Amino acid sequence: MPNIRLTKPTIAVLETLLVATSDNPAWGLSICRDADLGPGTVYPILDRLAERGWVVSHEEKGRHPGRPARRFYELTGTGRQQAAEMLRERRARRFGLGLAGGAS
């Protein structure tokens, strides 16, 4: 399966998911807020990540009076590993090219 294209919005969503924990899980609108992106951008990214097996989601259990249940999103083991590796490689390329001055 092809890798995820690392656009700026995708990077922001992945970074938000990477810092989420079981004590502080990521849900749709929290990802929008933390990534500073609209739902029309975030939800298609989450769908693509889920299609590739990088993300799983589940509905909030328990009481949530006065609001609909939240849908929590979590990176799978593979998703966490792939996302961290891709972001690390991207940073290395960006900073490596900047330090080398573009000379070969």
C-alpha positions as a Markdown table, in Angstrom:
| # | Residue | x | y | z |
|---|---|---|---|---|
| 1 | Met | 0.0 | 0.0 | 0.0 |
| 2 | Pro | 1.4 | 3.4 | -0.9 |
| 3 | Asn | 2.7 | 5.8 | 1.7 |
| 4 | Ile | 0.7 | 8.7 | 2.9 |
| 5 | Arg | 1.5 | 12.0 | 1.1 |
| 6 | Leu | 3.0 | 14.3 | 3.8 |
| 7 | Thr | 1.1 | 17.5 | 3.1 |
| 8 | Lys | 1.2 | 20.2 | 5.8 |
| 9 | Pro | -2.4 | 19.3 | 6.9 |
| 10 | Thr | -1.5 | 15.6 | 7.1 |
| 11 | Ile | 1.6 | 16.4 | 9.1 |
| 12 | Ala | -0.4 | 18.5 | 11.5 |
| 13 | Val | -3.0 | 15.6 | 12.0 |
| 14 | Leu | -0.2 | 13.0 | 12.4 |
| 15 | Glu | 1.6 | 15.2 | 15.0 |
| 16 | Thr | -1.6 | 15.6 | 16.9 |
| 17 | Leu | -2.3 | 11.9 | 16.9 |
| 18 | Leu | 1.3 | 11.1 | 18.0 |
| 19 | Val | 1.0 | 13.2 | 21.2 |
| 20 | Ala | -2.5 | 11.8 | 22.1 |
| 21 | Thr | -2.6 | 9.4 | 25.0 |
| 22 | Ser | -5.2 | 7.1 | 26.5 |
| 23 | Asp | -5.5 | 9.7 | 29.3 |
| 24 | Asn | -5.8 | 12.5 | 26.7 |
| 25 | Pro | -7.3 | 10.9 | 23.6 |
| 26 | Ala | -7.8 | 12.7 | 20.3 |
| 27 | Trp | -11.3 | 13.1 | 18.9 |
| 28 | Gly | -12.5 | 14.8 | 15.8 |
| 29 | Leu | -12.9 | 18.4 | 16.9 |
| 30 | Ser | -9.9 | 18.3 | 19.2 |
| 31 | Ile | -7.8 | 17.2 | 16.2 |
| 32 | Cys | -9.3 | 20.2 | 14.3 |
| 33 | Arg | -8.4 | 22.5 | 17.1 |
| 34 | Asp | -4.9 | 21.2 | 17.8 |
| 35 | Ala | -4.0 | 20.9 | 14.1 |
| 36 | Asp | -5.6 | 24.3 | 13.4 |
| 37 | Leu | -7.6 | 22.8 | 10.5 |
| 38 | Gly | -11.2 | 22.6 | 9.6 |
| 39 | Pro | -13.3 | 19.5 | 9.7 |
| 40 | Gly | -13.5 | 19.4 | 5.9 |
| 41 | Thr | -9.7 | 18.9 | 5.9 |
| 42 | Val | -9.3 | 16.7 | 9.0 |
| 43 | Tyr | -11.9 | 14.0 | 8.4 |
| 44 | Pro | -10.8 | 13.1 | 4.9 |
| 45 | Ile | -7.2 | 12.7 | 6.2 |
| 46 | Leu | -8.5 | 10.5 | 9.1 |
| 47 | Asp | -10.4 | 8.4 | 6.5 |
| 48 | Arg | -7.3 | 7.9 | 4.4 |
| 49 | Leu | -5.2 | 7.0 | 7.4 |
| 50 | Ala | -7.9 | 4.5 | 8.5 |
| 51 | Glu | -8.0 | 3.0 | 5.0 |
| 52 | Arg | -4.3 | 2.3 | 5.2 |
| 53 | Gly | -4.6 | 0.8 | 8.7 |
| 54 | Trp | -2.8 | 3.6 | 10.4 |
| 55 | Val | -5.7 | 4.8 | 12.5 |
| 56 | Val | -8.6 | 3.1 | 14.3 |
| 57 | Ser | -11.6 | 4.9 | 15.8 |
| 58 | His | -14.2 | 4.1 | 18.4 |
| 59 | Glu | -17.2 | 5.9 | 19.9 |
| 60 | Glu | -17.0 | 7.3 | 23.4 |
| 61 | Lys | -18.6 | 5.0 | 26.0 |
| 62 | Gly | -20.3 | 6.1 | 29.2 |
| 63 | Arg | -22.2 | 9.2 | 29.9 |
| 64 | His | -21.9 | 12.4 | 27.8 |
| 65 | Pro | -24.9 | 14.5 | 28.8 |
| 66 | Gly | -25.8 | 17.4 | 26.6 |
| 67 | Arg | -23.6 | 16.5 | 23.6 |
| 68 | Pro | -23.3 | 13.6 | 21.1 |
| 69 | Ala | -20.7 | 10.9 | 21.8 |
| 70 | Arg | -17.2 | 11.7 | 20.6 |
| 71 | Arg | -15.4 | 9.5 | 18.1 |
| 72 | Phe | -11.9 | 8.9 | 19.4 |
| 73 | Tyr | -9.0 | 8.3 | 16.9 |
| 74 | Glu | -5.8 | 6.4 | 17.7 |
| 75 | Leu | -2.8 | 5.4 | 15.7 |
| 76 | Thr | -2.3 | 1.7 | 15.4 |
| 77 | Gly | 1.1 | 0.3 | 16.2 |
| 78 | Thr | 2.0 | 0.3 | 12.5 |
| 79 | Gly | 0.6 | 3.8 | 12.1 |
| 80 | Arg | 2.5 | 5.2 | 15.0 |
| 81 | Gln | 5.7 | 3.6 | 13.7 |
| 82 | Gln | 5.2 | 4.7 | 10.1 |
| 83 | Ala | 4.2 | 8.2 | 11.0 |
| 84 | Ala | 7.1 | 8.7 | 13.4 |
| 85 | Glu | 9.5 | 7.4 | 10.8 |
| 86 | Met | 8.1 | 9.5 | 7.9 |
| 87 | Leu | 8.2 | 12.6 | 10.0 |
| 88 | Arg | 11.7 | 11.9 | 11.2 |
| 89 | Glu | 12.9 | 11.3 | 7.6 |
| 90 | Arg | 11.2 | 14.4 | 6.4 |
| 91 | Arg | 12.8 | 16.6 | 9.1 |
| 92 | Ala | 16.2 | 15.0 | 8.3 |
| 93 | Arg | 15.8 | 15.8 | 4.6 |
| 94 | Arg | 14.6 | 19.4 | 5.2 |
| 95 | Phe | 17.4 | 20.2 | 7.7 |
| 96 | Gly | 20.0 | 18.2 | 5.8 |
| 97 | Leu | 19.3 | 20.1 | 2.5 |
| 98 | Gly | 19.3 | 23.4 | 4.4 |
| 99 | Leu | 22.7 | 22.7 | 6.0 |
| 100 | Ala | 24.2 | 21.4 | 2.8 |
| 101 | Gly | 23.2 | 24.5 | 0.9 |
| 102 | Gly | 21.8 | 22.5 | -1.9 |
| 103 | Ala | 25.3 | 21.6 | -3.2 |
| 104 | Ser | 26.0 | 18.1 | -4.4 |
